[in-house]
Structures are given as C-alpha cells and as structure tokens.
Amino acid sequence: MSLISNINYRNIFVLSILLWLSQQFYAITIPLIVYEQTQSPLNMSIARAMEFLPNILFAPIAGYLIDMFRVKKMVLVSLWGQLICLVGIYILFLHYSSDSAGIQQCSIYLAIFAFMSFGLIFNNIRNVLIKSSIPTALLTSANSYLQAAAQTIQVCGPILSGFVLFFSDLSNGILACIICLVTSIVLFARIDFLNVATQGIWEKFNLKNIVLDPLKIVIRDQTLRHFTILAMITNIAEGISGVMYIYFLRPCFY
C-alpha cells in the first residue's frame, strides 16, 4: 500500500495542517483583539506570554504524562480541550465590558493558557499517533512528508494568517480557528488505530513521580539542564518579539 492511498495518513496529514494553521491564526488574532479592547500593550504582552508559558512549565513532564494514557484518549482530550477553550475565548471577547474588565481579562488569560496547554499535548503525541495508525513500512515516508508540511506552514503560515488582519471583525480569526478544530475532530474520528494499547502502566500512575522524576533528570544532567534553560530563554524571546512586531505593524492594516 502506498502512503497516499492510506486513509489514516491522509486524515492525519490534513488534521495536522489544519491545527498548524489554526495556531498561526490564533497567534496573530488574540494579541490584537486584546489590544483593540484594552488599548494596553501590557495586556497584549501578557496574553502573548500565556501562549508560551505552558511550554516552559509542562514540556519536561509532557512526555511522561502522555505515556500513561491511551493515544486516542489523549488526542481527544487535546482537540476537545482546545475547541472548548477557543469557544470560551470567543464568547468572552464578544461580551467584553469595561465594567468587569479585570475579571474578564483574567478569564481570557486563563483560557489562553489552557488552550496552549492542550495544544502542547497534541504536539507531543503526534509521533505516537502516527506509529499507532500507520503501518511500520510507511513510517519513514509519513514522518518526512509531515515534517516538510510543518516547515512549509511555518514559513507560509504568517503570510496566510496575515489575511486575518483584513477582517472587518478580528474575532473572525477565532472563528477560523474553531472551524479548523471542528474539522480536525471529524477527521480524527475516521482514523482506524492499528494499536490503541496503553502506552504505559496506569497502575503505576503517581503524580509525585510524574512531577519529580523529570526534574531530577534535568537537575542531574548538566547538558540537559543547559538545553532546558536555553529553551526557556528562546521561548521568552520569541514571545516578546512576537508581541512587538504585531504591535508596531498593526497601524499598517487600519
């Protein structure tokens, strides 16, 4: 069987592209809506910071957590979690009021944090999903094409998502993300798993071990510790630069 004729691969390929595009739309739309409603660069910066904070907090333990659950269950949690968070963010923006701005802003920040946390789950489980639904003989080609698609979206994504800035209502960008997620859930339901066995042993689940074991490894391994610090600094720099170029380019589109 060729890769292109494998329905599981086609579904995963389109699903991944939709999720990558939704992330591009989201990254531009949310900070601009926050700025538009609050007229505060600080609030926009906080919203952007909430997007990369889950990577800093949960990246060391994400893989450990994923190994404790079934692949299908984790993907469903990730996709539905992202969808619910986006719908919540959309509703909060629609009913934004200056009278309760503080509470609403905090709610938006928490929803952004939760959305990115659920997204982190899928980013970490994508390779396991491929192994669980595509024959071994096709894995190398499948991963190669997905990586090529990811790089293409990374390069072209900002151009495509830039069209969001031409919407009369920026919240339409969130609707575009919601449509991508709903379509992704439909595609995921069509995937036929070859192996849906639990990746780890649930009986050994221990919250203390999940949190402490990865931290112990990072503390003991100097090279890993340095890479972890480097990743944190890179995420912070990316978040700040992302806010600044959106902020300074915003007048060009109005």
C-alpha positions in Angstrom: 0.0 0.0 0.0 1.3 3.4 -1.0 1.4 6.3 1.5 -1.0 8.5 -0.4 -3.6 5.7 -0.5 -3.5 5.2 3.2 -6.7 6.9 4.6 -5.2 7.1 8.1 -2.2 9.1 6.8 -4.4 11.4 4.7 -6.5 12.2 7.7 -3.5 12.8 10.0 -1.8 14.9 7.3 -4.9 17.2 6.8 -5.6 17.2 10.5 -2.0 18.4 11.3 -2.1 21.1 8.6 -5.4 22.4 10.0 -4.0 22.5 13.5 -0.8 24.3 12.4 -2.9 26.8 10.5 -5.2 27.4 13.5 -2.1 28.1 15.6 -0.9 30.7 13.1 -4.3 32.4 13.0 -4.5 32.3 16.8 -1.0 33.7 17.4 -1.9 36.9 15.5 -5.6 37.3 16.3 -5.6 37.0 20.1 -3.0 39.7 20.9 -4.6 42.1 18.5 -8.1 41.6 19.9 -6.7 42.1 23.4 -5.0 45.3 22.4 -8.1 46.5 20.5 -10.3 46.1 23.5 -8.0 47.3 26.3 -5.7 49.7 24.3 -2.9 48.4 26.5 0.4 47.0 25.2 1.0 45.4 28.6 -2.3 43.4 28.4 -1.3 42.3 24.9 2.1 41.2 26.2 0.5 39.2 29.0 -1.8 37.5 26.5 1.2 36.6 24.4 3.1 35.4 27.4 0.3 33.0 28.3 0.8 31.3 24.9 4.4 30.1 25.5 4.2 29.7 29.3 2.8 26.1 29.0 6.0 25.1 27.1 8.1 26.3 30.0 6.1 24.7 32.7 4.9 21.4 31.2 7.4 20.5 28.5 9.6 18.4 30.9 6.7 16.3 32.1 4.5 16.2 28.9 6.1 13.0 27.6 5.8 11.3 30.9 2.1 12.1 31.2 1.3 11.0 27.6 2.9 7.6 28.2 0.3 6.9 31.0 -2.8 7.2 28.8 -4.1 5.7 25.6 -3.2 7.6 22.4 -6.8 8.0 21.3 -7.9 9.4 24.6 -5.1 11.9 24.8 -5.7 13.2 21.3 -9.4 13.6 22.0 -8.6 15.5 25.2 -6.3 17.7 23.3 -8.6 18.5 20.4 -11.8 19.0 22.5 -9.9 20.9 25.1 -8.6 23.4 22.5 -12.1 23.7 21.0 -13.8 24.4 24.3 -11.1 27.0 25.2 -11.5 28.8 21.9 -15.2 28.9 22.2 -14.8 30.3 25.7 -12.3 32.9 24.4 -14.7 33.9 21.6 -17.6 34.3 24.0 -15.5 36.4 26.4 -14.4 38.7 23.6 -18.0 39.1 22.3 -19.3 40.1 25.7 -16.3 42.1 26.8 -17.3 45.0 29.1 -15.1 47.7 30.6 -17.2 47.5 33.8 -15.8 44.0 34.5 -12.6 44.3 32.5 -10.4 42.9 35.3 -12.3 39.6 35.7 -12.8 39.1 32.0 -9.1 39.7 31.3 -8.0 37.2 33.9 -10.5 34.7 32.4 -9.1 35.3 28.9 -5.6 34.8 30.2 -6.5 31.5 31.9 -8.3 30.3 28.7 -5.3 31.2 26.6 -3.0 29.3 29.0 -5.4 26.2 28.9 -5.6 26.3 25.1 -1.9 26.3 24.6 -1.5 23.5 27.3 -4.0 21.3 25.3 -2.1 22.1 22.2 1.2 21.0 23.8 -0.4 17.6 24.4 -1.1 17.1 20.7 2.4 18.4 19.6 4.0 15.8 21.9 1.7 12.9 20.9 1.7 13.4 17.2 4.6 10.9 16.6 2.9 8.3 18.8 -0.3 8.9 16.8 1.5 8.2 13.6 3.0 5.0 14.9 -0.3 3.8 16.2 -2.2 4.3 12.9 0.2 3.8 10.1 2.0 0.6 9.0 5.7 0.4 10.0 6.8 0.2 6.4 5.3 3.7 5.7 6.5 5.4 8.9 9.7 7.0 7.4 7.9 8.5 4.4 5.0 9.6 6.6 7.3 11.5 9.0 9.2 13.0 6.2 6.2 14.4 4.5 4.7 15.7 7.7 8.0 17.5 8.6 8.1 19.0 5.1 4.5 20.2 5.6 5.3 21.6 9.0 8.2 23.6 7.6 6.1 24.9 4.8 3.4 26.1 7.2 6.0 27.6 9.4 7.3 29.7 6.5 4.0 30.5 4.8 1.7 30.5 7.8 2.4 34.1 8.9 1.5 35.2 5.3 -1.7 33.2 5.3 -2.7 34.3 8.8 -1.9 37.9 7.9 -5.2 37.9 6.0 -6.9 37.8 9.4 -5.9 41.4 9.8 -8.2 42.4 6.8 -11.3 41.0 8.5 -13.8 43.7 9.5 -14.0 41.9 12.9 -10.8 40.4 14.2 -12.9 37.8 16.2 -13.5 36.1 12.8 -9.9 34.9 13.2 -11.0 32.9 16.2 -13.9 31.5 14.2 -11.4 30.3 11.6 -9.5 28.5 14.4 -12.7 26.9 15.6 -13.6 25.7 12.1 -10.2 24.2 11.8 -10.5 22.4 15.1 -14.0 21.0 14.4 -12.8 19.7 11.1 -9.8 18.1 12.8 -12.1 16.3 15.3 -14.2 14.9 12.4 -11.0 13.7 10.6 -9.6 12.1 13.8 -12.9 10.2 14.2 -12.1 8.5 10.9 -8.7 7.2 11.9 -8.5 3.4 12.4 -5.9 2.7 15.0 -3.6 -0.3 14.5 -2.6 -0.3 18.1 -4.6 1.5 20.8 -2.9 -0.1 23.8 -2.0 2.0 26.7 1.5 3.4 26.3 2.3 3.0 29.9 1.0 1.2 33.0 -1.8 3.1 34.6 -1.5 1.2 37.9 1.9 2.9 38.4 0.5 6.4 38.0 1.9 8.6 40.7 1.5 12.4 40.5 4.6 12.9 42.7 6.7 10.8 40.4 5.4 12.5 37.3 6.4 15.9 38.6 9.7 15.0 40.4 11.3 12.3 38.1 11.8 14.6 35.1 13.0 17.4 37.3 15.6 15.1 38.9 16.8 14.1 35.5 17.2 17.8 34.5 19.0 18.7 37.7 21.4 15.8 37.4 22.2 16.1 33.7 24.2 19.3 33.1 23.8 19.2 29.3 20.0 18.7 29.6 19.9 21.5 32.2 21.6 23.9 29.9 19.4 23.0 27.0 16.3 23.5 29.2 17.5 26.9 30.2 18.2 27.8 26.6 14.7 26.6 25.5 13.2 28.8 28.2 15.1 31.9 27.1 14.3 31.2 23.5 10.6 30.9 24.3 10.6 34.1 26.2 12.5 36.0 23.4 10.1 34.6 20.8 7.1 35.7 22.8 8.3 39.2 23.3 9.4 39.7 19.7 6.0 38.3 18.5 4.2 40.9 20.5 6.4 43.7 19.3 6.2 43.1 15.6 2.4 42.7 15.8 2.1 45.9 17.9 4.2 48.0 15.5 2.7 46.6 12.3 -0.9 47.0 13.5 -1.4 50.6 12.2 -0.5 49.4 8.7 -3.7 47.4 8.4 -6.2 50.1 9.6 
